[in-house]
Each structure stands twice: as structure tokens, then as C-alpha cells.
Amino acid sequence: MRKSLALLALPALVLSLTACRGQSPSASAGGGTTETISIMVGGLDKVIYLPAKLTEQLGYFKDAGINVQLKSEPSGADAETMMLAGQVDGVVGFYDHSVHLQAKGKCVESVVQFADVPGEAEVVATGKAATITSAKDFAGKKLGVTSPGSSTDMITQALAVRNGVQKSQYTTVKAGAGATFIAAIKNGGIDAGMTTDPTIAKLTQSGDAKVFIDMRTEEGTKAALGGLYPGASLYMPCDYVAAHKDALQKLANAFVKTLKFIDTHTAAEIAAKMPADYAGDDAKLYEQAISDSKGMFTADGVMPADGPQTVLDVLKASNPDVQKAGSIDLSKTYTTEFVKAAG
């Protein structure tokens, strides 16, 4: 009897284990199955990652025939950790994680490239603006990042090194994003820091901070980092990509459709499609935040030709893991297979 019960329970156990990875099939309206893909976003309400939630809001995931579960984790470094642990299938975060992870022996690739610049800015508390005017002034300062190991941390290190300041010469402070970052600027917890919209818009409108390194535009990014530095992307483990090509093609179709929507609509029209609580109590400010950052998004999801090399060059100058790794095969850090086939 015990053997019989065990055999009866086995199918249920297999189904349960499959579901843990986020690949469980769910019933579709037509009576078939729809593959589920779980994606951790490094801050769903950040404008740099706007395409993720906007695709859901526009109904494009459903139209493509896939069930996408969006989850939010403020730090890209923590989102990456959850993906590597198998808790989610992919991450909407910065492409530079794919390069960094290869240096650590992991194969991860960008499947859809949302932006060809970071979409971030280094802001300084207004009271410190006279003494911090460039990355050359980082020495001896408290600099805010979302968390250690995040893209804001890696880019801050790169800016410092490019301007003759070593990481040991400034203090890295985990300031998070949104309200926690704003509080850190206001209460003196940080002198300056790297953040994104709508936090940038809130700080500059209130007068609490000023932008002094702006990487929301191609011009500003090239000036700061020496070239285009592709930022927001959907990145996933290489083995997952190889095993789920049909589902990922549908996912890429949905995201590319959204990127085209962003490219052909105004900031006001885009903001109107987003959840009302993303704008908080100032809809116009949120609209302005989208307008200030809208130009960073690609129209087709394709990786900019020289972007990966710029990222590698920047990380080689400041990231110990990349420095120790020796050679990095950039061709294995991204793929254009799906976005170029998107209809």
C-alpha cells in the first residue's frame, strides 16, 4: 500500500517541482497551455525599467500568449542573486551584470536591450554642490548607491577611477532608491549619489539636490564613460534561453512592441498607461520624469553595436572580478536573435 501511495504522489511532486522554477503551464482561454515566465525587476516603479510594467499594462504579454509574472526588488544586485538561485527566470536590470557574471564563471545574456545608456544621474546635495562638481571631487565623500554590487555601485566606481579617485578614497553608502535615497540626501547620510527618475525629478524640483553627471542622454553618457553604456535589459541564464526559445520569442515580441509604443508616443500618453500610484501625488512630475528619460530607450530592443565593448572597458578599469578574469567573450553576454525576429 505504501508503494502504491508513493507512486500516486509522484506525478504531483514532479508538477510541484516544475512550478518552483516559474515554468509551470497555466490554462489559456482557448483551453491550451500558456508558459509562465517569472521576471524580477530591479525596481518596478523606476523609469529606467518602465518597459516591463508598461508591457503588462498595455496587455502585450497576454496578446503574445505568455503569462509573465513581474516581481520587484529595489536592488539589481539582489535581483541577480535571486535569478542565480532559480527563484525567478530572468531579471530586468542592467546589461553590465551579464559581463560581470561571466567574469565569475556564469553564463548570462541580455535577451532584450531596453536602453543604450544608463538612464541614471549623479546628484549632489544642494548644500554640497559648491564642493562636488565632478567625479574628481569624490575623494573623502559619502556616495550613495542602491546597494553594493549594483550597477549604480559599478558605475560609481568607474566614474571615480576614470577621474583619478580609487574606491578606497570614498565611502560607499547603501542608500536604496526612491524615499530612502531622498532621505539620505536630506539628512546628510550621503553627500552625493547615483539614482534614477522619478527620484531625480523629485530631488531637483524640491531643490534638495542638483544633477552634475547626467547619463540619461547619449551625449552625457559618452562624456562620462567614453561611449554608449547599454543599461536596462532583460537578462537570463544562457541555459534557460536555449531551452525556452519559443516562449522567449513571444516575450521579445511583446517587449519590442512596447519599445515601439514608447518611441511613438508622448510622455503624457505613456504616463497615462501606467498605474496611478506610480505618479504618487504629482502626476505632472511623473510625466516630466518620463520625458527626461524617454530618450534612453531603444526602439527595437537591439544591442547598440559598440555598447558591450564600452561596458567591458569601463568594468576592466574598476571591477576586480573583471580584471582577474582576463578575457571576456562579449558575444556570449547578449543575443539579438529574438528581437531581430520580432514582428
One Martini backbone bead per residue (centre of mass of N, CA, C, O) as a GRO file, in nm:
protein
  343
    1MET     BB    1   0.057   0.063  -0.020
    2ARG     BB    2   0.297   0.257   0.000
    3LYS     BB    3   0.384   0.225  -0.298
    4SER     BB    4   0.119   0.328  -0.420
    5LEU     BB    5   0.119   0.610  -0.293
    6ALA     BB    6   0.388   0.701  -0.410
    7LEU     BB    7   0.306   0.679  -0.711
    8LEU     BB    8   0.067   0.880  -0.692
    9ALA     BB    9   0.254   1.130  -0.590
   10LEU     BB   10   0.468   1.181  -0.814
   11PRO     BB   11   0.329   1.374  -1.023
   12ALA     BB   12   0.283   1.605  -0.817
   13LEU     BB   13   0.582   1.652  -0.754
   14VAL     BB   14   0.681   1.725  -1.037
   15LEU     BB   15   0.490   1.970  -1.074
   16SER     BB   16   0.596   2.127  -0.829
   17LEU     BB   17   0.894   2.156  -0.920
   18THR     BB   18   0.834   2.304  -1.184
   19ALA     BB   19   0.690   2.555  -1.055
   20CYS     BB   20   0.935   2.676  -0.893
   21ARG     BB   21   1.072   2.804  -1.165
   22GLY     BB   22   0.826   2.939  -1.345
   23GLN     BB   23   0.715   2.694  -1.574
   24SER     BB   24   0.425   2.672  -1.544
   25PRO     BB   25   0.136   2.576  -1.663
   26SER     BB   26  -0.147   2.751  -1.798
   27ALA     BB   27  -0.451   2.827  -1.864
   28SER     BB   28  -0.623   2.904  -2.147
   29ALA     BB   29  -0.885   3.024  -2.327
   30GLY     BB   30  -0.847   2.775  -2.545
   31GLY     BB   31  -0.740   2.520  -2.350
   32GLY     BB   32  -0.453   2.546  -2.321
   33THR     BB   33  -0.116   2.654  -2.284
   34THR     BB   34   0.083   2.880  -2.073
   35GLU     BB   35   0.373   3.012  -2.027
   36THR     BB   36   0.570   3.082  -1.743
   37ILE     BB   37   0.732   3.398  -1.655
   38SER     BB   38   0.977   3.504  -1.429
   39ILE     BB   39   1.037   3.854  -1.321
   40MET     BB   40   1.290   4.056  -1.198
   41VAL     BB   41   1.277   4.387  -1.085
   42GLY     BB   42   1.490   4.674  -1.019
   43GLY     BB   43   1.228   4.847  -0.999
   44LEU     BB   44   0.920   4.906  -1.117
   45ASP     BB   45   0.909   5.240  -1.069
   46LYS     BB   46   1.132   5.280  -1.258
   47VAL     BB   47   1.195   5.434  -1.553
   48ILE     BB   48   1.421   5.241  -1.666
   49TYR     BB   49   1.182   4.992  -1.628
   50LEU     BB   50   0.908   5.061  -1.775
   51PRO     BB   51   0.858   4.831  -1.996
   52ALA     BB   52   0.754   4.611  -1.812
   53LYS     BB   53   0.483   4.739  -1.705
   54LEU     BB   54   0.375   4.846  -1.975
   55THR     BB   55   0.330   4.573  -2.110
   56GLU     BB   56   0.114   4.487  -1.911
   57GLN     BB   57  -0.080   4.733  -1.944
   58LEU     BB   58  -0.117   4.679  -2.266
   59GLY     BB   59  -0.139   4.349  -2.307
   60TYR     BB   60   0.113   4.202  -2.456
   61PHE     BB   61   0.148   3.935  -2.314
   62LYS     BB   62  -0.129   3.820  -2.377
   63ASP     BB   63  -0.114   3.855  -2.687
   64ALA     BB   64   0.145   3.652  -2.701
   65GLY     BB   65   0.088   3.397  -2.500
   66ILE     BB   66   0.184   3.489  -2.200
   67ASN     BB   67   0.293   3.441  -1.857
   68VAL     BB   68   0.381   3.723  -1.662
   69GLN     BB   69   0.584   3.762  -1.370
   70LEU     BB   70   0.612   4.047  -1.177
   71LYS     BB   71   0.884   4.155  -0.982
   72SER     BB   72   1.025   4.333  -0.690
   73GLU     BB   73   1.370   4.475  -0.661
   74PRO     BB   74   1.556   4.747  -0.592
   75SER     BB   75   1.808   4.561  -0.640
   76GLY     BB   76   2.005   4.426  -0.884
   77ALA     BB   77   2.179   4.236  -0.712
   78ASP     BB   78   1.939   4.080  -0.581
   79ALA     BB   79   1.805   3.989  -0.842
   80GLU     BB   80   2.042   3.819  -0.941
   81THR     BB   81   2.049   3.619  -0.705
   82MET     BB   82   1.764   3.500  -0.755
   83MET     BB   83   1.823   3.386  -1.033
   84LEU     BB   84   2.066   3.199  -0.955
   85ALA     BB   85   1.861   3.043  -0.747
   86GLY     BB   86   1.578   2.998  -0.918
   87GLN     BB   87   1.334   3.209  -0.841
   88VAL     BB   88   1.388   3.317  -1.132
   89ASP     BB   89   1.427   3.355  -1.486
   90GLY     BB   90   1.465   3.678  -1.471
   91VAL     BB   91   1.600   4.016  -1.547
   92VAL     BB   92   1.543   4.358  -1.490
   93GLY     BB   93   1.845   4.510  -1.587
   94PHE     BB   94   2.173   4.537  -1.622
   95TYR     BB   95   2.402   4.438  -1.855
   96ASP     BB   96   2.669   4.433  -1.677
   97HIS     BB   97   2.601   4.162  -1.533
   98SER     BB   98   2.684   3.973  -1.767
   99VAL     BB   99   2.985   4.044  -1.753
  100HIS     BB  100   3.039   3.995  -1.453
  101LEU     BB  101   2.942   3.694  -1.448
  102GLN     BB  102   3.150   3.580  -1.644
  103ALA     BB  103   3.390   3.646  -1.453
  104LYS     BB  104   3.236   3.424  -1.243
  105GLY     BB  105   3.129   3.173  -1.441
  106LYS     BB  106   2.868   3.294  -1.580
  107CYS     BB  107   2.583   3.247  -1.801
  108VAL     BB  108   2.464   3.557  -1.932
  109GLU     BB  109   2.189   3.718  -2.122
  110SER     BB  110   2.079   3.951  -2.331
  111VAL     BB  111   1.756   3.967  -2.494
  112VAL     BB  112   1.668   4.269  -2.416
  113GLN     BB  113   1.735   4.607  -2.514
  114PHE     BB  114   1.612   4.899  -2.377
  115ALA     BB  115   1.899   5.052  -2.336
  116ASP     BB  116   2.196   5.271  -2.430
  117VAL     BB  117   2.173   5.389  -2.138
  118PRO     BB  118   2.146   5.425  -1.799
  119GLY     BB  119   1.947   5.663  -1.677
  120GLU     BB  120   2.145   5.818  -1.491
  121ALA     BB  121   2.245   6.015  -1.192
  122GLU     BB  122   2.452   6.247  -1.040
  123VAL     BB  123   2.388   6.370  -0.719
  124VAL     BB  124   2.379   6.672  -0.516
  125ALA     BB  125   2.372   6.828  -0.248
  126THR     BB  126   2.317   7.155  -0.238
  127GLY     BB  127   2.523   7.216   0.003
  128LYS     BB  128   2.765   7.055  -0.186
  129ALA     BB  129   2.790   7.181  -0.483
  130ALA     BB  130   3.062   7.353  -0.452
  131THR     BB  131   3.252   7.073  -0.386
  132ILE     BB  132   3.073   6.899  -0.610
  133THR     BB  133   3.138   6.885  -0.975
  134SER     BB  134   3.289   6.602  -0.988
  135ALA     BB  135   3.457   6.298  -0.977
  136LYS     BB  136   3.718   6.439  -0.858
  137ASP     BB  137   3.542   6.490  -0.569
  138PHE     BB  138   3.505   6.200  -0.419
  139ALA     BB  139   3.705   6.235  -0.217
  140GLY     BB  140   3.580   6.193   0.112
  141LYS     BB  141   3.301   6.084   0.031
  142LYS     BB  142   2.948   6.018   0.039
  143LEU     BB  143   2.818   5.752  -0.164
  144GLY     BB  144   2.531   5.667  -0.330
  145VAL     BB  145   2.366   5.346  -0.354
  146THR     BB  146   2.163   5.092  -0.366
  147SER     BB  147   2.404   4.867  -0.370
  148PRO     BB  148   2.629   4.649  -0.342
  149GLY     BB  149   2.691   4.546  -0.684
  150SER     BB  150   2.556   4.741  -0.836
  151SER     BB  151   2.539   4.950  -1.101
  152THR     BB  152   2.580   5.209  -0.936
  153ASP     BB  153   2.845   5.106  -0.817
  154MET     BB  154   3.007   5.043  -1.077
  155ILE     BB  155   2.983   5.332  -1.200
  156THR     BB  156   3.107   5.487  -0.967
  157GLN     BB  157   3.383   5.352  -0.986
  158ALA     BB  158   3.439   5.438  -1.278
  159LEU     BB  159   3.428   5.743  -1.238
  160ALA     BB  160   3.653   5.756  -1.035
  161VAL     BB  161   3.888   5.624  -1.194
  162ARG     BB  162   3.867   5.820  -1.445
  163ASN     BB  163   3.935   6.061  -1.203
  164GLY     BB  164   4.159   5.949  -0.983
  165VAL     BB  165   3.967   5.763  -0.794
  166GLN     BB  166   3.950   5.549  -0.540
  167LYS     BB  167   3.748   5.350  -0.356
  168SER     BB  168   3.915   5.402  -0.081
  169GLN     BB  169   3.847   5.733  -0.094
  170TYR     BB  170   3.549   5.642  -0.048
  171THR     BB  171   3.207   5.616   0.061
  172THR     BB  172   2.984   5.354   0.060
  173VAL     BB  173   2.623   5.387   0.034
  174LYS     BB  174   2.326   5.242   0.123
  175ALA     BB  175   2.031   5.411  -0.030
  176GLY     BB  176   1.879   5.311  -0.251
  177ALA     BB  177   1.546   5.421  -0.337
  178GLY     BB  178   1.377   5.691  -0.336
  179ALA     BB  179   1.302   5.761  -0.020
  180THR     BB  180   1.584   5.673   0.092
  181PHE     BB  181   1.754   5.859  -0.085
  182ILE     BB  182   1.624   6.127  -0.010
  183ALA     BB  183   1.689   6.107   0.292
  184ALA     BB  184   2.000   6.094   0.263
  185ILE     BB  185   2.026   6.377   0.143
  186LYS     BB  186   1.877   6.543   0.368
  187ASN     BB  187   2.046   6.408   0.634
  188GLY     BB  188   2.359   6.344   0.534
  189GLY     BB  189   2.426   6.042   0.454
  190ILE     BB  190   2.488   6.192   0.180
  191ASP     BB  191   2.645   6.389  -0.067
  192ALA     BB  192   2.609   6.174  -0.296
  193GLY     BB  193   2.446   6.014  -0.596
  194MET     BB  194   2.293   5.735  -0.759
  195THR     BB  195   2.009   5.775  -0.982
  196THR     BB  196   1.662   5.792  -1.072
  197ASP     BB  197   1.375   5.800  -1.218
  198PRO     BB  198   1.181   6.008  -1.012
  199THR     BB  199   1.400   6.104  -0.806
  200ILE     BB  200   1.535   6.332  -0.959
  201ALA     BB  201   1.285   6.512  -0.994
  202LYS     BB  202   1.225   6.549  -0.691
  203LEU     BB  203   1.499   6.678  -0.603
  204THR     BB  204   1.504   6.919  -0.807
  205GLN     BB  205   1.228   7.045  -0.737
  206SER     BB  206   1.291   7.084  -0.422
  207GLY     BB  207   1.619   7.156  -0.399
  208ASP     BB  208   1.805   6.916  -0.266
  209ALA     BB  209   1.926   6.875  -0.565
  210LYS     BB  210   2.189   6.815  -0.813
  211VAL     BB  211   2.298   6.778  -1.133
  212PHE     BB  212   2.644   6.661  -1.259
  213ILE     BB  213   2.576   6.364  -1.388
  214ASP     BB  214   2.438   6.280  -1.711
  215MET     BB  215   2.294   5.943  -1.816
  216ARG     BB  216   2.019   6.002  -2.007
  217THR     BB  217   2.221   6.051  -2.240
  218GLU     BB  218   2.442   6.018  -2.489
  219GLU     BB  219   2.621   6.262  -2.433
  220GLY     BB  220   2.659   6.216  -2.124
  221THR     BB  221   2.772   5.926  -2.142
  222LYS     BB  222   3.021   5.980  -2.320
  223ALA     BB  223   3.150   6.186  -2.124
  224ALA     BB  224   3.166   5.984  -1.871
  225LEU     BB  225   3.244   5.678  -2.037
  226GLY     BB  226   3.324   5.692  -2.368
  227GLY     BB  227   3.026   5.578  -2.428
  228LEU     BB  228   2.804   5.353  -2.475
  229TYR     BB  229   2.587   5.229  -2.192
  230PRO     BB  230   2.412   4.971  -2.161
  231GLY     BB  231   2.137   4.904  -1.967
  232ALA     BB  232   1.849   4.818  -1.976
  233SER     BB  233   1.735   4.471  -1.937
  234LEU     BB  234   1.693   4.134  -2.038
  235TYR     BB  235   1.817   3.880  -1.827
  236MET     BB  236   1.955   3.538  -1.873
  237PRO     BB  237   2.019   3.228  -1.866
  238CYS     BB  238   2.150   3.041  -2.115
  239ASP     BB  239   1.992   2.774  -2.061
  240TYR     BB  240   1.713   2.901  -2.068
  241VAL     BB  241   1.718   3.016  -2.351
  242ALA     BB  242   1.769   2.741  -2.502
  243ALA     BB  243   1.490   2.603  -2.367
  244HIS     BB  244   1.287   2.888  -2.451
  245LYS     BB  245   1.240   3.007  -2.745
  246ASP     BB  246   0.936   3.039  -2.792
  247ALA     BB  247   0.870   3.213  -2.542
  248LEU     BB  248   1.091   3.437  -2.599
  249GLN     BB  249   0.971   3.536  -2.861
  250LYS     BB  250   0.710   3.640  -2.734
  251LEU     BB  251   0.846   3.831  -2.536
  252ALA     BB  252   0.995   4.003  -2.746
  253ASN     BB  253   0.748   4.098  -2.900
  254ALA     BB  254   0.627   4.257  -2.662
  255PHE     BB  255   0.867   4.451  -2.602
  256VAL     BB  256   0.900   4.576  -2.885
  257LYS     BB  257   0.618   4.696  -2.892
  258THR     BB  258   0.671   4.887  -2.653
  259LEU     BB  259   0.913   5.044  -2.769
  260LYS     BB  260   0.742   5.161  -3.001
  261PHE     BB  261   0.545   5.310  -2.822
  262ILE     BB  262   0.749   5.499  -2.688
  263ASP     BB  263   0.859   5.623  -2.962
  264THR     BB  264   0.535   5.719  -3.053
  265HIS     BB  265   0.499   5.860  -2.767
  266THR     BB  266   0.423   6.045  -2.515
  267ALA     BB  267   0.468   6.100  -2.188
  268ALA     BB  268   0.165   6.132  -2.126
  269GLU     BB  269   0.072   5.866  -2.264
  270ILE     BB  270   0.245   5.680  -2.092
  271ALA     BB  271   0.155   5.764  -1.805
  272ALA     BB  272  -0.152   5.683  -1.853
  273LYS     BB  273  -0.072   5.360  -1.849
  274MET     BB  274   0.007   5.376  -1.569
  275PRO     BB  275  -0.004   5.343  -1.258
  276ALA     BB  276  -0.116   5.581  -1.043
  277ASP     BB  277   0.099   5.529  -0.801
  278TYR     BB  278   0.360   5.614  -0.959
  279ALA     BB  279   0.292   5.934  -0.933
  280GLY     BB  280   0.144   5.987  -0.691
  281ASP     BB  281   0.089   6.342  -0.612
  282ASP     BB  282   0.249   6.394  -0.914
  283ALA     BB  283   0.181   6.371  -1.237
  284LYS     BB  284   0.369   6.586  -1.373
  285LEU     BB  285   0.636   6.480  -1.260
  286TYR     BB  286   0.621   6.200  -1.389
  287GLU     BB  287   0.607   6.300  -1.677
  288GLN     BB  288   0.883   6.444  -1.664
  289ALA     BB  289   1.052   6.193  -1.603
  290ILE     BB  290   0.990   6.054  -1.872
  291SER     BB  291   1.089   6.280  -2.058
  292ASP     BB  292   1.392   6.281  -1.950
  293SER     BB  293   1.421   5.943  -2.023
  294LYS     BB  294   1.303   5.845  -2.304
  295GLY     BB  295   1.574   5.855  -2.491
  296MET     BB  296   1.710   5.575  -2.383
  297PHE     BB  297   1.534   5.411  -2.561
  298THR     BB  298   1.482   5.171  -2.763
  299ALA     BB  299   1.298   5.067  -3.066
  300ASP     BB  300   1.410   4.729  -3.086
  301GLY     BB  301   1.617   4.583  -2.863
  302VAL     BB  302   1.898   4.646  -2.969
  303MET     BB  303   2.222   4.624  -2.949
  304PRO     BB  304   2.466   4.829  -2.944
  305ALA     BB  305   2.753   4.781  -3.110
  306ASP     BB  306   2.958   4.937  -2.883
  307GLY     BB  307   2.854   4.878  -2.593
  308PRO     BB  308   3.001   4.624  -2.474
  309GLN     BB  309   3.289   4.746  -2.487
  310THR     BB  310   3.242   4.979  -2.293
  311VAL     BB  311   3.168   4.809  -2.050
  312LEU     BB  312   3.433   4.652  -2.037
  313ASP     BB  313   3.622   4.895  -2.009
  314VAL     BB  314   3.498   5.004  -1.747
  315LEU     BB  315   3.532   4.740  -1.571
  316LYS     BB  316   3.840   4.702  -1.605
  317ALA     BB  317   3.908   4.972  -1.440
  318SER     BB  318   3.716   4.877  -1.155
  319ASN     BB  319   3.677   4.553  -1.164
  320PRO     BB  320   3.812   4.283  -1.012
  321ASP     BB  321   3.676   4.042  -1.161
  322VAL     BB  322   3.743   4.139  -1.450
  323GLN     BB  323   4.049   4.163  -1.412
  324LYS     BB  324   4.093   3.850  -1.339
  325ALA     BB  325   3.958   3.705  -1.597
  326GLY     BB  326   4.050   3.850  -1.854
  327SER     BB  327   3.877   3.712  -2.079
  328ILE     BB  328   3.586   3.827  -2.272
  329ASP     BB  329   3.282   3.704  -2.419
  330LEU     BB  330   3.055   3.912  -2.555
  331SER     BB  331   2.875   3.714  -2.734
  332LYS     BB  332   2.768   3.576  -2.443
  333THR     BB  333   2.601   3.850  -2.321
  334TYR     BB  334   2.424   3.845  -2.594
  335THR     BB  335   2.112   3.871  -2.794
  336THR     BB  336   1.935   3.919  -3.127
  337GLU     BB  337   1.743   3.692  -3.218
  338PHE     BB  338   1.455   3.792  -3.111
  339VAL     BB  339   1.434   4.097  -3.194
  340LYS     BB  340   1.487   4.050  -3.507
  341ALA     BB  341   1.212   3.855  -3.515
  342ALA     BB  342   1.025   4.066  -3.447
  343GLY     BB  343   0.681   4.175  -3.536
   0.00000   0.00000   0.00000
